[in-house]
Every structure is written in C-alpha cells, then in structure tokens.
Amino acid sequence: MNLSQGAVHPVEAPPLQTEGAGNVPLPRVRMKDLQGLPGTVGGLVPRGCQFLSAAVALAVMATTTDFPSVTAFCYLVAATGLQSIWSIVLGITDAYALLVGRRLQNPRAVRLFAVGDGVTSNLTFAAACASAGITVLIGNDLGSFGKNHCTEFETATAMAFLSWFAALPSC
C-alpha cells in the first residue's frame, strides 16, 4: 500500500525585533491571562453575578406556595439551587486564589471548571426555558394571572436566564 507522507521542511526562527537605535530585543508577548479564567478578577465577577441571580431566582420561587404543583418550577428550583452552590464554591475558590496570589491555570482544574460550568448552565437554561413556557401558558393561554403568582414566576425565570447568561463566558 502506498501512503503519502507529509514532508517536513526546516523553518528558520524569525529574527528578533529590535527597538530603536539601541537594538534592544523586545520580549515576546504571550497571552496567558484570558478573561474569565479561574483565579482572575475576570473569573470572579461572573461568578458573583451567577450566584446572585441564581440565588434570587431560587428565593423568589421558594417563597411562592404553589410552585411544587408544576414540575417545571420544581426543576427551576433544583437547577438554580445547584447553580448557586456551584457558583459560590468556585467564587470562593477564585477569591482565595486572588488573595493568596496563586493562579488556577492547571489544565485539569480549568477542564473541571469548564465542564461543571457547562453542565450547570445547561441545566439552568433548560429549567428557565421550561418555566418560561409554563408561565406563558398560565398567563396568556389559560388567563389565570390573578389566581397564580405569575409575577414571581416571571421574575424567577428572568433571573434564571440572567444566571445562565452570566455563566456563558466561563464555559
């Protein structure tokens, strides 16, 4: 069998750039601190937004008396509870790393954070979509706004969407 092999040609290193008349070589710049990485300020701020919006959604939904009657609302409570726990744990980890001066750029840790963010944000998004659908059904199609806590349901759904939106950069 005749397979083609790629040819490797030697490549010369690019010349160092020089600055002005002193011919002082410029250091090569690498982008090591991407926004949203764990252990940076850009990673701590979205964590705080995730936690606050998920906690508000959870608190608003838990204060209504008739949310357990609808499965989508129970799912929203469970998803925002998980999102708030995940966000506060990683927020504390980010704050600790900032206070100590360490960077959490271990590939395994970053992978764990990314997978966890992906799972929790997808759960929150699915719960917010389901809750939004039920809220529209109750409010518009059934016309029973006065009998239910529709404003609380809408507020909790909106806060769950905000929590999902804040989790997107870290995924």
NUGU-708885 format. One record per residue: x, y, z of N, C-alpha, C in turn. Coordinates in Angstrom, 1 decimal. Each point is the difference from the previous one (the first is absolute). Layout:
BEGIN
[timar [X, Y, Z], [X, Y, Z], [X, Y, Z]];
...
***
This chain:
BEGIN
[timar [0.8, -1.2, 0.0], [-0.8, 1.2, 0.0], [0.9, 1.2, 0.0]];
[timar [-0.4, 1.0, -0.8], [0.8, 1.2, -0.2], [-0.7, 1.1, 0.7]];
[timar [0.5, 0.5, 1.1], [-0.5, 1.1, 0.7], [0.9, 1.2, -0.1]];
[timar [-0.6, 1.1, -0.1], [0.9, 1.2, -0.2], [0.3, 0.6, 1.4]];
[timar [1.2, 0.4, 0.2], [0.5, 0.5, 1.3], [0.2, 1.5, -0.2]];
[timar [-0.3, 0.7, 1.0], [0.2, 1.5, -0.1], [1.5, 0.3, 0.1]];
[timar [0.4, 0.9, -0.8], [1.4, 0.4, 0.0], [0.2, 1.1, 1.1]];
[timar [1.1, -0.1, 0.7], [0.3, 0.9, 1.0], [1.2, 0.9, -0.5]];
[timar [-0.2, 1.3, 0.0], [1.0, 0.9, -0.5], [0.5, 0.8, 1.2]];
[timar [1.3, 0.1, 0.2], [0.5, 0.8, 1.2], [-0.5, 1.5, -0.2]];
[timar [-0.3, 0.5, 1.1], [-0.5, 1.4, 0.0], [1.0, 0.8, 0.9]];
[timar [0.5, 1.1, -0.5], [0.9, 0.8, 0.8], [-0.8, 0.8, 1.0]];
[timar [0.7, 0.3, 1.1], [-0.6, 0.8, 1.0], [-0.1, 1.4, -0.5]];
[timar [-1.1, 0.7, 0.3], [-0.1, 1.4, -0.4], [1.0, 0.9, 0.7]];
[timar [0.5, 1.0, -0.7], [0.9, 0.8, 0.7], [-0.6, 0.8, 1.1]];
[timar [0.7, 0.3, 1.0], [-0.5, 0.8, 1.2], [-0.2, 1.4, -0.5]];
[timar [-1.1, 0.5, 0.5], [-0.3, 1.4, -0.4], [0.8, 0.9, 0.9]];
[timar [0.5, 1.1, -0.6], [0.8, 0.9, 0.8], [-0.7, 1.3, 0.1]];
[timar [0.3, 0.7, 1.1], [-0.6, 1.3, 0.3], [1.0, 1.1, -0.2]];
[timar [-0.4, 0.9, -0.8], [0.8, 1.2, -0.1], [1.5, -0.2, -0.4]];
[timar [0.8, 1.0, 0.5], [1.4, 0.0, -0.4], [0.8, -0.9, 1.0]];
[timar [-0.6, -0.4, 1.1], [0.8, -0.7, 1.0], [0.0, -1.5, -0.3]];
[timar [-0.8, -0.4, -1.0], [-0.1, -1.5, -0.3], [-0.2, -0.9, 1.2]];
[timar [-0.9, 0.5, 0.8], [-0.4, -0.8, 1.2], [-1.1, -1.0, -0.5]];
[timar [0.2, -1.3, 0.2], [-1.1, -0.9, -0.5], [-1.2, 0.2, 0.9]];
[timar [-1.2, -0.1, -0.7], [-1.2, 0.1, 0.7], [-0.4, -1.4, 0.5]];
[timar [-0.6, -0.1, 1.2], [-0.4, -1.3, 0.4], [-1.2, -0.4, -0.7]];
[timar [-0.1, -1.3, -0.2], [-1.2, -0.6, -0.7], [-1.2, 0.0, 1.0]];
[timar [-1.1, 0.4, -0.5], [-1.2, 0.1, 0.9], [-0.9, -1.2, -0.3]];
[timar [-0.4, -0.6, 1.1], [-1.0, -1.1, -0.1], [-1.2, 0.4, 0.8]];
[timar [-1.1, -0.4, -0.5], [-1.3, 0.3, 0.8], [-0.2, -1.2, 0.9]];
[timar [0.3, 0.2, 1.3], [-0.2, -1.0, 1.0], [-1.2, 0.2, 0.8]];
[timar [-0.4, 1.2, 0.2], [-1.2, 0.3, 0.8], [-1.2, 0.4, -0.8]];
[timar [-0.7, -1.0, -0.4], [-1.3, 0.2, -0.8], [-1.1, 0.4, 1.0]];
[timar [-0.9, 0.8, -0.4], [-1.0, 0.5, 0.8], [-0.9, -1.2, 0.3]];
[timar [-0.4, -0.1, 1.3], [-0.9, -1.1, 0.4], [0.7, -1.2, 0.5]];
[timar [1.3, -0.1, 0.0], [0.7, -1.1, 0.5], [-0.1, -0.1, 1.5]];
[timar [-0.1, -1.2, 0.6], [0.0, 0.0, 1.5], [1.2, 0.6, 0.6]];
[timar [-0.3, 0.7, 1.2], [1.1, 0.6, 0.7], [0.3, 1.4, -0.5]];
[timar [-0.8, 0.6, -0.9], [0.2, 1.3, -0.4], [-1.2, 0.9, 0.3]];
[timar [0.2, 1.3, 0.0], [-1.2, 0.9, 0.3], [-1.1, -0.2, -1.1]];
[timar [0.5, -0.3, -1.2], [-1.0, -0.2, -1.1], [-0.7, -1.3, 0.2]];
[timar [0.4, -0.9, 0.8], [-0.7, -1.2, 0.3], [-0.9, 0.1, 1.3]];
[timar [0.4, 0.9, 0.9], [-0.7, 0.2, 1.2], [-1.3, 0.8, -0.2]];
[timar [0.0, 1.0, -0.8], [-1.2, 0.9, -0.2], [-1.1, -0.8, -0.6]];
[timar [0.2, -0.8, -1.1], [-1.2, -0.8, -0.5], [-0.5, -1.0, 1.0]];
[timar [0.9, -0.6, 0.9], [-0.4, -0.9, 1.0], [-1.0, 0.7, 1.0]];
[timar [0.4, 1.2, 0.3], [-0.9, 0.8, 0.9], [-1.4, 0.2, -0.6]];
[timar [0.0, 0.4, -1.3], [-1.2, 0.2, -0.7], [-0.8, -1.3, -0.1]];
[timar [0.6, -1.1, -0.3], [-0.6, -1.3, -0.1], [-0.7, -0.3, 1.4]];
[timar [0.8, 0.1, 1.0], [-0.6, -0.3, 1.4], [-1.1, 0.9, 0.3]];
[timar [0.1, 1.3, -0.1], [-1.1, 0.9, 0.4], [-1.3, -0.2, -0.8]];
[timar [0.1, -0.2, -1.3], [-1.2, -0.2, -0.8], [-0.6, -1.3, 0.3]];
[timar [0.8, -1.1, 0.1], [-0.5, -1.3, 0.4], [-0.7, 0.0, 1.4]];
[timar [0.7, 0.6, 0.9], [-0.6, 0.1, 1.4], [-1.3, 0.8, 0.0]];
[timar [-0.1, 1.1, -0.7], [-1.2, 0.7, -0.1], [-1.1, -0.8, -0.6]];
[timar [0.3, -0.7, -1.1], [-1.0, -0.8, -0.7], [-0.5, -1.1, 1.0]];
[timar [1.0, -0.6, 0.7], [-0.4, -1.1, 1.0], [-0.8, 0.6, 1.1]];
[timar [0.3, 1.2, 0.5], [-0.7, 0.6, 1.1], [-1.4, 0.4, -0.4]];
[timar [-0.1, 0.6, -1.2], [-1.3, 0.4, -0.4], [-1.0, -1.2, -0.3]];
[timar [0.6, -1.0, -0.6], [-0.8, -1.2, -0.3], [-0.4, -0.7, 1.3]];
[timar [0.9, -0.1, 1.0], [-0.3, -0.7, 1.2], [-1.0, 0.7, 0.9]];
[timar [-0.1, 1.3, -0.2], [-1.0, 0.8, 0.8], [-1.4, -0.2, -0.5]];
[timar [-0.2, -0.5, -1.2], [-1.4, -0.2, -0.4], [-0.5, -1.3, 0.5]];
[timar [-1.3, -0.1, 0.3], [-0.5, -1.2, 0.6], [-0.4, -1.1, -1.0]];
[timar [-0.2, 0.4, -1.3], [-0.6, -1.0, -0.9], [1.0, -0.4, -1.1]];
[timar [1.3, 0.2, 0.3], [1.0, -0.5, -1.0], [0.1, -1.5, -0.1]];
[timar [-0.1, -0.7, 1.1], [0.1, -1.5, -0.1], [-1.0, -0.7, -0.8]];
[timar [-1.1, 0.7, -0.4], [-1.0, -0.6, -0.8], [0.4, -0.1, -1.5]];
[timar [1.0, 0.7, -0.4], [0.5, 0.0, -1.4], [1.4, -0.6, 0.0]];
[timar [0.2, -1.0, -0.8], [1.3, -0.7, -0.1], [1.1, 0.9, -0.5]];
[timar [-0.3, 0.9, -1.0], [1.0, 0.9, -0.5], [0.5, 1.0, 1.1]];
[timar [-0.9, 0.4, 0.9], [0.4, 0.9, 1.0], [0.9, -0.7, 1.1]];
[timar [-0.3, -1.3, 0.2], [0.8, -0.8, 0.9], [1.4, -0.2, -0.6]];
[timar [0.0, -0.2, -1.3], [1.3, -0.1, -0.7], [0.8, 1.3, 0.0]];
[timar [-0.7, 1.1, -0.1], [0.7, 1.3, 0.1], [0.6, 0.2, 1.4]];
[timar [-0.7, -0.4, 1.1], [0.5, 0.1, 1.3], [1.2, -0.9, 0.2]];
[timar [0.0, -1.2, -0.5], [1.1, -0.9, 0.1], [1.2, 0.5, -0.8]];
[timar [-0.2, 0.5, -1.2], [1.1, 0.5, -0.9], [0.6, 1.2, 0.6]];
[timar [-0.8, 1.0, 0.4], [0.6, 1.2, 0.6], [0.7, -0.3, 1.3]];
[timar [-0.5, -0.9, 0.8], [0.7, -0.4, 1.2], [1.4, -0.6, -0.3]];
[timar [0.0, -0.9, -1.0], [1.3, -0.5, -0.4], [0.9, 1.0, -0.6]];
[timar [-0.5, 0.9, -0.8], [0.8, 1.1, -0.5], [0.5, 1.0, 1.0]];
[timar [-0.8, 0.3, 1.0], [0.5, 0.9, 1.1], [1.1, -0.7, 0.8]];
[timar [-0.2, -1.3, 0.3], [1.0, -0.7, 0.8], [1.4, -0.1, -0.8]];
[timar [-0.1, -0.4, -1.3], [1.2, 0.0, -0.8], [0.6, 1.3, -0.2]];
[timar [-0.7, 1.1, -0.1], [0.5, 1.3, -0.2], [0.7, 0.5, 1.2]];
[timar [-0.6, -0.2, 1.2], [0.6, 0.5, 1.2], [1.2, -0.8, 0.4]];
[timar [0.1, -1.3, -0.3], [1.2, -0.7, 0.3], [1.1, 0.4, -0.9]];
[timar [-0.2, 0.2, -1.3], [1.0, 0.5, -0.9], [0.4, 1.4, 0.3]];
[timar [-1.0, 0.8, 0.4], [0.3, 1.4, 0.3], [0.9, 0.1, 1.2]];
[timar [-0.2, -0.8, 1.0], [0.9, -0.1, 1.2], [1.4, -0.4, -0.4]];
[timar [0.0, -1.0, -0.9], [1.3, -0.5, -0.5], [0.7, 1.1, -0.8]];
[timar [-0.7, 0.7, -0.8], [0.6, 1.1, -0.7], [0.5, 1.1, 0.9]];
[timar [-0.8, 0.4, 1.0], [0.4, 1.0, 0.9], [1.2, -0.4, 0.9]];
[timar [0.1, -1.3, 0.4], [1.1, -0.5, 0.7], [1.3, 0.1, -0.9]];
[timar [-0.2, -0.4, -1.2], [1.2, 0.0, -0.9], [0.5, 1.5, -0.2]];
[timar [-1.0, 0.9, -0.1], [0.4, 1.4, -0.2], [0.7, 0.5, 1.3]];
[timar [-0.5, -0.3, 1.2], [0.6, 0.5, 1.2], [1.4, -0.6, 0.2]];
[timar [0.2, -1.3, -0.3], [1.3, -0.6, 0.2], [0.9, 0.3, -1.1]];
[timar [-0.5, 0.4, -1.1], [0.9, 0.4, -1.1], [0.4, -1.2, -0.9]];
[timar [-0.8, -1.1, 0.1], [0.2, -1.2, -0.9], [-0.9, 0.1, -1.2]];
[timar [0.4, -0.7, -1.0], [-0.8, -0.1, -1.2], [-0.5, -1.4, -0.2]];
[timar [-1.3, -0.1, -0.3], [-0.6, -1.3, -0.2], [0.0, -0.4, -1.5]];
[timar [1.2, -0.1, -0.5], [0.0, -0.3, -1.4], [0.5, -1.4, -0.3]];
[timar [-0.2, -0.9, 0.9], [0.3, -1.4, -0.2], [-1.0, -0.5, -1.0]];
[timar [0.5, -0.7, -1.0], [-1.0, -0.5, -1.1], [-1.1, -0.9, 0.6]];
[timar [0.3, -0.8, 0.9], [-1.1, -0.8, 0.6], [-1.0, 0.8, 0.7]];
[timar [0.4, 1.0, 0.8], [-0.9, 0.8, 0.7], [-0.9, 0.9, -0.9]];
[timar [0.7, 0.5, -1.0], [-0.8, 0.8, -1.0], [-1.0, -0.9, -0.7]];
[timar [0.4, -1.2, -0.4], [-0.9, -0.9, -0.7], [-1.2, -0.4, 1.0]];
[timar [0.3, -0.2, 1.2], [-1.1, -0.3, 1.0], [-0.9, 1.2, 0.1]];
[timar [0.5, 1.2, 0.1], [-0.8, 1.2, 0.1], [-0.9, 0.2, -1.2]];
[timar [0.6, -0.3, -1.2], [-0.7, 0.2, -1.2], [-1.1, -1.0, -0.2]];
[timar [0.3, -1.2, 0.4], [-1.1, -1.1, -0.1], [-1.1, 0.3, 1.0]];
[timar [0.4, 0.3, 1.2], [-1.0, 0.4, 1.0], [-0.9, 1.2, -0.4]];
[timar [0.7, 1.0, -0.5], [-0.8, 1.1, -0.5], [-0.9, -0.3, -1.1]];
[timar [0.4, -0.9, -0.9], [-0.8, -0.4, -1.2], [-1.2, -0.8, 0.5]];
[timar [0.2, -0.9, 0.9], [-1.1, -0.8, 0.5], [-1.0, 0.9, 0.8]];
[timar [0.5, 0.8, 0.9], [-1.0, 0.8, 0.8], [-0.7, 1.1, -0.8]];
[timar [0.7, 0.6, -1.0], [-0.6, 1.0, -0.8], [-1.0, -0.6, -0.9]];
[timar [0.2, -1.2, -0.6], [-1.0, -0.7, -0.8], [-1.2, -0.4, 0.8]];
[timar [0.2, -0.5, 1.2], [-1.2, -0.3, 0.9], [-0.8, 1.3, 0.3]];
[timar [0.7, 1.1, 0.3], [-0.7, 1.2, 0.3], [-0.7, 0.5, -1.2]];
[timar [0.6, -0.1, -1.2], [-0.7, 0.5, -1.2], [-1.2, -0.8, -0.3]];
[timar [0.1, -1.3, 0.1], [-1.1, -0.9, -0.2], [-1.2, 0.3, 1.0]];
[timar [0.4, 0.2, 1.2], [-1.1, 0.3, 1.0], [-0.6, 1.3, -0.2]];
[timar [0.8, 1.0, -0.4], [-0.6, 1.3, -0.3], [-0.9, 0.0, -1.2]];
[timar [0.4, -0.8, -1.0], [-0.9, -0.1, -1.2], [-1.3, -0.7, 0.3]];
[timar [0.1, -1.1, 0.8], [-1.2, -0.7, 0.4], [-0.9, 0.9, 0.8]];
[timar [0.6, 0.7, 1.0], [-0.8, 0.9, 0.8], [-0.6, 1.2, -0.8]];
[timar [0.7, 0.5, -0.9], [-0.5, 1.0, -0.9], [-1.2, -0.5, -0.8]];
[timar [0.1, -1.2, -0.5], [-1.1, -0.6, -0.7], [-1.3, -0.2, 0.9]];
[timar [0.2, -0.4, 1.2], [-1.1, -0.2, 0.9], [-0.6, 1.3, 0.4]];
[timar [0.9, 1.0, 0.2], [-0.5, 1.4, 0.4], [-0.9, 0.6, -1.1]];
[timar [0.5, -0.2, -1.3], [-0.8, 0.5, -1.1], [-1.3, -0.8, -0.1]];
[timar [0.0, -1.3, 0.2], [-1.2, -0.8, 0.0], [-1.0, 0.5, 1.1]];
[timar [0.5, 0.2, 1.2], [-0.9, 0.4, 1.1], [-0.5, 1.4, -0.3]];
[timar [0.9, 0.9, -0.4], [-0.4, 1.4, -0.1], [-0.8, 0.3, -1.3]];
[timar [0.4, -0.4, -1.1], [-0.6, 0.4, -1.3], [-1.1, -1.0, -0.4]];
[timar [0.3, -1.3, 0.0], [-0.9, -1.0, -0.5], [-1.2, -0.3, 0.9]];
[timar [0.3, -0.2, 1.3], [-1.0, -0.4, 0.9], [-0.7, 1.3, 0.6]];
[timar [0.7, 1.1, 0.0], [-0.5, 1.2, 0.5], [-0.3, 0.0, 1.5]];
[timar [0.8, -0.7, 0.7], [-0.1, -0.1, 1.5], [1.1, 0.8, 0.7]];
[timar [0.2, 1.2, -0.4], [1.1, 0.8, 0.7], [-0.4, 0.4, 1.4]];
[timar [-1.3, 0.2, 0.2], [-0.4, 0.4, 1.4], [0.1, -1.1, 1.0]];
[timar [-0.2, -1.2, -0.5], [0.0, -1.2, 1.0], [1.4, -0.4, 0.4]];
[timar [1.0, 0.3, -0.8], [1.4, -0.5, 0.2], [0.9, 1.1, 0.3]];
[timar [1.2, -0.3, 0.3], [1.1, 0.9, 0.3], [0.8, 0.2, -1.3]];
[timar [-0.6, 0.6, -1.0], [0.7, 0.0, -1.3], [1.1, 1.0, 0.0]];
[timar [-0.1, 1.1, 0.7], [1.1, 0.9, 0.0], [1.2, -0.6, 0.7]];
[timar [-0.2, -0.8, 1.1], [1.1, -0.6, 0.6], [0.6, -1.1, -0.9]];
[timar [-0.8, -0.7, -0.7], [0.5, -1.0, -1.0], [0.8, 0.6, -1.1]];
[timar [-0.5, 1.2, -0.5], [0.7, 0.7, -1.0], [1.3, 0.5, 0.5]];
[timar [0.0, 0.5, 1.2], [1.3, 0.6, 0.6], [1.0, -1.1, 0.2]];
[timar [-0.4, -1.2, 0.5], [0.9, -1.1, 0.2], [0.5, -0.5, -1.3]];
[timar [-0.8, -0.1, -1.0], [0.4, -0.4, -1.4], [1.0, 0.9, -0.6]];
[timar [-0.2, 1.3, 0.2], [0.9, 1.0, -0.6], [1.3, 0.0, 0.7]];
[timar [0.0, -0.2, 1.3], [1.3, -0.1, 0.8], [0.7, -1.3, -0.4]];
[timar [-0.7, -1.1, -0.3], [0.7, -1.2, -0.4], [0.6, 0.2, -1.4]];
[timar [-0.6, 0.8, -0.9], [0.6, 0.3, -1.3], [1.2, 0.8, 0.2]];
[timar [0.0, 1.0, 1.0], [1.2, 0.8, 0.3], [1.1, -0.8, 0.5]];
[timar [-0.3, -1.0, 0.9], [1.0, -0.9, 0.5], [0.7, -0.8, -1.1]];
[timar [-0.9, -0.5, -0.9], [0.6, -0.7, -1.2], [0.9, 0.9, -0.9]];
[timar [-0.5, 1.2, -0.2], [0.8, 1.0, -0.8], [1.3, 0.3, 0.6]];
[timar [0.0, 0.1, 1.4], [1.3, 0.3, 0.7], [0.9, -1.2, -0.1]];
[timar [-0.5, -1.2, -0.1], [0.8, -1.2, 0.0], [0.6, -0.2, -1.4]];
[timar [-0.5, 0.6, -1.0], [0.5, -0.3, -1.4], [1.5, 0.3, -0.2]];
[timar [0.6, 1.1, 0.5], [1.4, 0.3, -0.3], [0.9, -1.0, 0.7]];
[timar [-0.4, -0.6, 1.1], [0.9, -1.0, 0.6], [-0.1, -1.4, -0.6]];
[timar [-1.0, -0.2, -0.8], [-0.1, -1.3, -0.7], [1.0, -0.1, -1.1]];
***
